[in-house]
Amino acid sequence: MSGTATRAVDFLTARPIAHRGLHDFAKGVVENTASAFAAAIAQGYAIECDLQLTRDGEAVVFHDDHLERLTEGRGLVKDHSAAEMQQVAIRNSTDRVQTLKELLAQVRGQVPLVIELKSHWDGDERLAKRAVEELKGYAGPFCLMSFDPDVIAALRRMAPHIIRGIVAERATDSYYSSLPLAKQTELRTFSHVSRTRPDFVSFYCEELPWAPITELRAKGMPIITWTIRSPQQAVMALRCSDQITFEGFSA
């Protein structure tokens, strides 16, 4: 554990966290867009969002590896330049993909940012490095997190002052089967904590309670949960965590 008592992490639990912004596709407010972030800011919610690395090394705000689900584009984010990403039409929206720099200029510290660094599980540290560069001098509350312990260990090394967290679940489904067995074991036992030293954990709500998380919380580590989709689910999640990451209702 990284000594959360000495680091300013209260912003993580002060307000519910809008998952990919306060989005509503039916109303033309698409996840991870300026409109979704503006809606979250208007209601005072913290913002969870995702970063991907482009072909030319820029950090852009986008969740999926592929473009097809939300846009008229095709292929992988990593195969497009930042300029190309910003020209891709997002379905049911007038927004365009933002860079991290544009996101920071929009939010301006009005609400906390909970930023996930997406990973291809390949040891690539460029996205973490780019995020750290862009966040230099940013005055608002923020943190960085990832499912990949290697990304968080790299972040700990290059910017130990930045609040960092692990996004996690029990890692038993087929998504993790392509990872080396040692990596799967590390994820399933939380043995990476000695090298990642997270300030918080963002955990999948359906898999709580779970002994490793219960133990960390008992030691004072903030636990946030994802993704909460109803008030009833929020009540359940808050029995095992300190704050929710939500979508689809007013938290």
N, C-alpha and C positions, 0 to 999 in steps of 0.2 A: 504494500500500500504506500501511496506517495506522500502521505501527510496532509490529507485534505483539510485538516483543521487549520493549517497555516496558509491555505490558498483560497482565494475569493471565488468560491463555487456556488454561493447561495443563489445566484441568478438562474442556475439550472432548475431549481425546484420552486422558484417564486411564483411562476405562472405556467399554465398548461402550454405545451409546445405544439404548434400547428405543423402537422406532417406535410412536408413539401409546400409549406405555405397554407393559407386558408383557401383551398381550392374547391370549385364546384363546376365540373365539366359541362353540366347541363346549362349553366348560366354563362358559359364562355370564359370561365376562370380556371385555367389549366394549371396543374401542379408544376412547381418549380419555375414559375414565371413572375414577372414584375407585378402582374395583377393579383396573383395569389399572395405575394408578399405584402402588397399594399393593403389587402383586406386583413391580413394578420396584424399589421401595424395599427390599423384603424381600431382594432378591438384589443390591442395591448397584449397579444399573444407572442411568446417567443416563436422563432422560426427555425424549423429543421429543414435542411436542404442538402443537395448532393452535388459533388464536384466530379467531373471527368476530365481527363487530359486529352487535348487535341493533338493532331499530327505535328503541329508546330510548337507544342509545349505550353499551350495556354490552358488555364483552368476555366472551364465553363460549367454553368449550373444546369445539370442534366442527370437524371437517374439511370436510365437504361444504357447498356452497352450499345444496343442497336437503336436506330432511329425510327423504325417502322411503327411502333405502338402509338406514338403521339404526334408524329410529324408526317409530312409528305415526302420526306427524304428516305434514303435507303442506305444500308451498310452500317459500319461501326463508327462511333464517335471518334475513336482514335485514328481513323483513316481520313478524317476531315480536318481542315484547318479551322481556326477560330472564325475567320471571316466566312468560310463556307457554312459553318454551323449557324451563324447569325443570319444567313440568307435562307435557311430551311424554314418552310412554312409549318407552323404548329397548327394542328387541326382544331377547328372550333375556337380559334383565338386570333387576335390581332397582335399578340406579343411575339417577340423573337427570343431566341436563346440568349441569355446574358452571360457575360464573363464574370468572374469573381469580382473584378474591379468595379464593374457596373452595379453588381449587387450591393457591395459595400457603400457605394455612392448613394444608392437608393435608401438603404436602411439607416445609415448615419447614426448608429447607436441608439435609435429610438426603442428597439426591443433587442433582446439577446438573440444571437445566431448560434445554432447548433449544427455544425457543418460536417457532413460525412464525406470522407475521402474514399471514393470507390477504388477497388483494387482488382487486378487480374491475377493476384497471387503469384507474381513472378519476380518479386524483389525490386521492382522498379520504384525508385524513390522520387522521381521527378515531380509527381503531383504534389506530394508533401512539401517539397522544396519550393515549388511555385506558390502554393498557398501561403507558406511562411513569408515569402517575399512580398506578396500582395497585402498581407495583414500587418506588416510593419507600420507602426504609426496609427493603426486603426484604434479609435478611442472607445468604441462601444464594447459591451460584454460579448464574448464569443468563446467557443471551444471547437476543437477538431476531434473527430472520432473516425473509427474504421472497424470493419469486421476483421481485418488482417492484422494480427499482432506485429508482423514485421514492419508495417507502416507506422504503427504507434511507437515501436521501439526506435525507428528512424526519427520520428518526430521528437521523441524524448532526447535523442542525441543532438539534433540540430537546433531545437528550440525548446529547451526544458522549461522555460517560463510559461509556455502556452498550456492552458488547461486542455487535457487530452482524455479521451475515453475509449472504451471498447464497446462496439456494438456486438451483441452476442445472442445465441440461442444454444440449445443443447448439442447442435451440430451432428445430428443423427440421420438427417434425410439425405437423399441421393445427391443433392447439390455438392456435398462435401466429399463424395466418394472418389473424385478425381484427384484430390490432394494426397500428398504422401502420408503414409500412416502416422508418422511422427507428428505431422501437422494436425491431423485429425485428433490424435490423442491430446495434444496440447490444447486444442479448442474445447474438447469434451471434459477436460479436467481443470481448466483454467490455470494450468501450470505456467503459462506465459506471464502471469502477473509479476513475477520476480524480475522480469526484464522490461516489461512494458510500463509498470508502475502507473496504472491509470488513476485519474482523479475521480472517475465515475464509470458506471456501466449503464449502457442502454440495452435492455433485455426484452426478448419476445414474451409478451404478456401471457400467451397461452401455455407457456412452459414453466410458469411459476406456480407455487414455490419450488425452488431448487437449492439444494444444500450449499453449493459454492457461493451463490448470490446471497442467500440468507446470512451466511457467515460474514461476507464482506459488508453487508448492510449493518450487521451487529457491531462491526468495528468502526462504523461511522462513514462508510463510503456511500455517497448518494447513488441511488438506483432509479433510473427512469425507464419507462416501458413503452413498447411499440407493438402494433399500432392499434390504438383503442378506437372502436367504431360505434360505441353507444354509451349512454350514461350508466347503464347497468354494468357494462364491461369496465368502465372507469372505477366504479365502486370496488369491484373485485381486484383490479390491478393495484389500487392504492392500499390494499391490505398487505401487499408484498413489496411496494415501491414508494418512492417519494414524490414522483411526478409522472404525468402521462404525456405521451406523444400521440395526438389524436387526429382524426379526420372524419368528415361526414356528419358532424353534429356540433352544437355549440357547447364547449366544455365549460 
